Amino acid sequence: MANRLPVAWDDIADRWAPSPGGLVSALAPILVDRRGAWVGWPGIADREEEPFRLEGIRQVPVTISAEEFTDYYEGFCNGTIWPLYHDAIRPVEMHRHWWRPYVVVNQRFADAVISETAVDEPVWVQDYQLQLVPAMLRAATPDRRIGFFLHIPFPPVEIFGRLPWRREIIAGLLGADVIGFHTRQSARNFARAARVFSTATGPAGQLSWQGRTITVESVPISIDTAEFKALAGSPEIADAAVRFRRELGSPRHLMLGVDRLDYTKGIDLRLRAFQTVLERRPDLRGQVTFVQVAVPSRAGVEEYQIIRDQIELLVGRINGEFGRRDWVPVHYLHRSLAREELVAYYRAADVMVITPLRDGMNLVAKEYIACRVDGTGVLVLSEFAGAAEQLDRALVVNPYDLDGLADTIERAIELGAGEQRDRMRYLRRAVTRWDVYGWAERCLDSVLG
């Protein structure tokens, strides 16, 4: 069960079509093999649709009205939970009229499962949009195996405690038998919140509540490593990578940032750090080019319009101050990239800079590593990305420390080939050992008991 179905309506073909994505790719074969179902919103407000079968999976659509989408999704999910769970790095809006639609929609998802499945069939619930569902399912079907996985961070109790509905959220999650998180820190944060805001007791990994034992574990999600490796190793991608560098003026050093346009990603801070490098290292001017890809996100939300304006103003300022006729310091792309184009950028870039202020995992870091088939490349990674727990041989930084970030960027640019290969060998081994299929199997094994 997830907020969205793994399909989307194709207006041109007038039919449903599979949606790409790592989670879908990992779970689809398992659901087909087990004759499973996927419950989710079809992505179109007010659309009522009977369950149907596609790609061997029973699709169970849940209807959400336009008004509910505004209050439940744009309001409570993305105006309250999203910033709160990302350490409240932006002001959190808490409106009473957003809470009721969140409850109503969660109950509708639970009812869809209850009506479409046997009482003993296991259910795996995904992410922050559906945190009340486990308890709703438990109340209706007490003996069902229920799992929950949170794909964003779970905040410290001092931040989570600001939420007026903190007890309801904790009780909702404790309806599950297994609760999964990307990092050990998120798992510990949740366990502490459960002990503070409910009667749960016990150690972080095994909470006791209402006569049941709830397993709380960290299971970091990953990527389809083999797919990225194969694509990055193709001659077509290698040629495209060479062409990209040539089109950028064949810089001696090429740096890359790829992010969804979101205030949690720290894009503005990394650009300011790059600006600092150019200010204090005139010898690097004309030698280093930074490509920043910002994938459009929530364009209708004012907060996202503001961060876009700030980033584009900063890009213009850097290029205006340091740019020359034969060199543009920052190339900024506000659009999505096709998979092949993205992989070619990964192959072309000497340095990948990922500096979120808080991130559940950040799969871009793992994608970059998987695509460095020649064993070179440097990853600069925020300590506040969940990936930093696994990828500790990256150059790990505090993105709030602009001078420290600038120092690390300089170090990344000048890192010797030997150290690059030593670090990348370790990172590639970590990403290869644990891919998205291993993650899915481990999680489902826990859910199935």
N, C-alpha and C positions, 0 to 999 in steps of 0.2 A: 504494500500500500504506500502510495506517494501522492504528493499534491497533484502531480501531472501524470497522465497516462504516457506510456512509451510510444505513443502514436500522435500524429497531427493530421488535421484535415487539409487535403490538397484541393484547393478550389479549381485549379486547372483540370486535374484528372477526375475531379468529383468523387474522391474516395479517400479513405484513411491510408496513411503511409507511415512506416516505422520512423521514429525519431532517432537520430544517431546519438551516441553518448556512451561513455565507459560503463556506467552503471547498467544501462540497458544491455550492452554487449555481454557483460558478465552474467547477468541474471537470466537473460532470454533462454540460453540452452538448458539451464536448470529448470526453469518453469515449463519449458516444452517437455522435458524428460519426465517431470512429475505431474504433468497435466495441470499446471497451476494457473492462477488468475492474477491479474494486476488491476487493482482498484485505484482510480484517480480521476481528476478533473480533465475533461477533454480539451481544455484550453479555449473554449468559446463560451462566453457568458450566456446564461439562460437557455443553453442548448440541452434538451432532454433527449437522451439516446439510450436505446435498449442495449444490454450486453451483446457483444459480438466477438467473433474469433478472428485473429489476425496473426500471421506468422506462428501459428501453433499455440498461441496464448489467448486465453479468454480475457477480453477487455471489459471491465466493469466501470462504465462512466458514472461519475457523481456530478449532479447538476449544481452549479453555483450561479446565482443571479448577479446581474451587474451591480446592484446595490451591495450585495454581500461581498463581491469581489473588492469593492472600494473599502469596506469596513474591515472585513476579515483579512484580506491579503495585503492590499496596499496600506491599510491602517494598522491592525494589530501585528501582523506578521512582520511587515517591513518598516513600520513607523515605531513600533514598540520593541518587539523581540530582537530584530536584527541589530539595531544599535546597542541595546542593552547587553546582548550576549557578546558583542564585540567590544567589551570593556567600556561601554558608554562613551566612546571617543567622539561621538556627536550627541547633541541633546536628545533624550528619549521622550517621545510623546506618549502620554498615558491618558487615554480618553475612555470613560466608562462606556460610551456607546459603541466602542470597538470590541469590547469584551464579549458581549452577548452574541454577535455574529460568529465569533471564533468558536464559542461553545456550540452553537447551532450547526455550523459546518462540520465540526469534529464529530458531532453526533450523527450527522448524515453519512459521513464516511463509515463510522462504526456500524450503522444500520445496514449499509450496503454489504458489508462483510457478513453480517449476521444473516441477511436474507439470501446470500449467494453461496454460502459455504455450510458444511456440516459443523456441528458444535465442537468436534474434536480436531478440526483441521487447523494447523498452525498458521499464524499470521506474522509477517515482518513489516513493521510500520517504520516509515522513513521521515525523519527531519522535523524541524521546528514548527511547521505548519500544523502538525497533527499530534501535539504533545498530550492531549486529553484522551485520545483514542484508546490507548492501552487499558486504562481504568474502565472506560465505557464497555469495551469488549469483555473485560474480566467480570463486570457486574452481570452481563447477559449470559456469558458462557464461562463459568468459573474454572472449568477443567482444561480450557484451551491453552496451548503453548503460544506465548506472545513475546515477540522480540521488538525492540525499538533501537534505531540508530540515529544519532544526532550528527549531521554533517557540518555543523558550525561549532565554534567553541562553546563550552559551558562556562559562565563567568564565576569569579570568586563570590562567596556568599555575601560579602559586603556590597557588591554591586547587584547581584540577583535579588537581594533582600529589599531593594527599592520597589520591586514590582508588587502592586496591590494584590495581585492574584497569585502570589508566590506559592501559597499552600495548595491551591487548586492545581497548579502546574506540576508540583512535586507529586501530589497524589495521582495525577494522571499518568505520569511516567512510571510510578511504582506499581502500576497495574501490570507492567511487563514482567516476564521471568528473567529476561536478559536485556540489559541496556548497554549499548555500545557507543564508544567515543573514539575520536581519532588519536587522542593523546592521553598520557597518564595524568597530566595536570587537569584536563577536563573531567576525567573520571573521578579524581580526588575532589574537585570542586563540587561535583554533583553529590557525591556521598556525604560531604560535609553539609551541604544545603538540605539533604534529606534528613539528616540527624537533627538539624536546627529547626526545620519547618514542618516536620512530621514526627511521628513517634518511632521512626525507623531507628534501629540500633545495629551495632556490629561494625566490623572493619570495612574499609572502602570497597573491597572486592566482593564481599558477601553481606549484603544488608538483610536484616530480618524485619519484616513488617506485616502485621495482621496475619500472623501464622504462616507466612510464606518466606522463602529465601530468594532474594533477587540478586543475580550476578551482575556486577558492574565491571566492565572490562574496556581496555583500550585496544582497538583493532584498526590501525591506520589504513585508510583506503589507498589504493595505488592505481596504476594505469595498465593498459594493454601493452606491456613493454615490448613484446615480440613484434607487434604491429608497427610501433614507432621505429624500432630498430630496422625492420625490413624496408620501410618507406625511406628512412634516412640513408640507407645504404644503396639505394637505387641510383643508377647513372643519371637519370632525369633530375633527381633532387640535387645531386652533386653539381650538375651543370647550372641549375637554377641558383644555387648558393653562390657560385662564382659570378654569375650574371648580376645578382643583387649587389655584391660588393663593387663590381665595376660600375653599375649605375649610380652608386653612392660616391663615386670618385675614388674607388680603391683605397679606402683609409687604411692606415697601418694597424689601427685597433678599431674593432666594431663592437659596440655595446648594445644590448637589447633589453627592453622591458616589454612584457606582454601581460595585460591585465584587463579584467572587466572594469569599466569606468565606475569606480565606487570609492567613497571616501575612506574605506578601510584599507585600501591598497597602498597608500603612501606614495603615490606617483609624484605629487608635488614636492615631497621631501627629497626624493632621489634626484629630481631635476635641480633642486637647489644645491644639493651636494655636488652634482656635476658642474654646476655653475661655479661653486667654490673651487673645484679642481682647476677649471680654466682660468680663474682669477689668480691663483697662486702658482700655477705652472704654465707660463707662457709658451714653454717649449712643446707642450702637448697640443697647442692650438694648431689646427690643420692636420693633426695626427690621429685624433680620436673622433669618431662619429657615434652619436647615440640615436638609436631608432626606438621610439616609444609607440607601441600599439595599444590603443585604448578602445576596447570593444564596447559599443553603445549598450547602456543599461538603464532601465527605468527613466527614460528620457522625459516623461511627463511629470516627474517628481522634482520639486523646486530644489531640494538639497543636491540632486545630481546635476541639475543645470548650473548651480553655483560652482561645484567642483570642476565641471568641464570648463567654465569660463576662466577659473583661476589657473588651471593647467595650461590652457591655450594662451593666456596672457603671459605666463612664465616662459613658455616656449618662444613666443615672439620676442620677449625681452632678451633671452639668451642669444637667440639668432641675430637680433639687432645689434647687440653689444659686441659679439665675438665673431660673427659670420664674415666671410670674405667672398669675393666673386667666385672663387674656386672651391669653397668649402662652406657647408652648412652644418653647424654643430649638432642640431637636433632635428631629426625627421619625425614628424608626428602624424600618426595615422589613426583617425577616429572611425574605425570600421572593423567588421569581422574579417577574418582571413580564412580562406579555404584551407583544408587540412594540409594539402601539398605545399601551399605557399608558406604556411606556418612552419612546417618542418624544414623547408629550405632556409628560412630565417634562423632557425635553431642551428642548422649546419653552418651558416655563414658567420654567426656571432662568436667572437672570441670570449666575451664576458656577458653573462646573463645576470641582470640585477633585479632581485625580487625582494621588495621591502615593505610588506604589509605591516600596518600598525597592530593588526590582530587578524589571524586567519585560521580557519579550522584545520586545513591541510595545506593547500596550494599545490595542485597537480602540475602546474606549468613547470615548477622546479624539476619534477620527475620526468616530464616530457623532454626538457632540455637535455638532461643527463642521458636518457635513452637514445637521443638523436646524435650524441657525440661519438659516432662510430669510429673516429680516428683516435679516440682517447685523449684529445686535448679539450681545452675550454675551462673557464672558471665560473663558478656559481657564487654570487654574492647573495646571501640569504638572511632575511630578518630572523632574529631569535624569537619573534612573536608569530611566526608561521608554524603551524603544526608539523610541517615537514622537517623543521630543524631538529626534532627529537631523533629522527632517523638519519638525516643527512648532515651529521656533525663535522664531516670533512669539507664542507663548503666553508667559505669565508663568512662566518656568522657575525652579524652586526646588530646594533641597536639603532633602528631607523630614526629615532628621535635625536640622536647625537649626530648633528650635521657634520661637525669636524671629524668625528670618528668614521662616519660613513664616507666622507671625502677621502680620508686616509686609506680606507679599505678599497675604494674604487681605484686609487692610485696603485695600491699594492696589486690589485687584480690585473690591471693593465700591464704591470711590469713583472708579473710572476713568471719565473723561469719555466721552460718546457718540462724539465724533469719533475718539478714539484706539481705542475699542472697534471701530468700523467699519473703521478702517485695519488693525488687527491681524486682525480676522475676515475681511476681504477676502483678505488674503494666505493665511490658513489654509484658507479655502474653495477657493481656487485650487489649493493643493497637494493637497487631498483629491480634488478633481474631476479633476485632471490624471492621477492615478494611482489607479485603483480595483482591486478584487480581480480583475477580468477581465484587466486589464493585467498584474497580478502573475502570474496563472496562465499566461498566454500567454508571458511572458518566461521563466518558469522552465521550462516545457515545451520552448520553443525551445532552451534550453541543454541540457536532458536529451537531446533528440533529435539534438543536434549539427548 
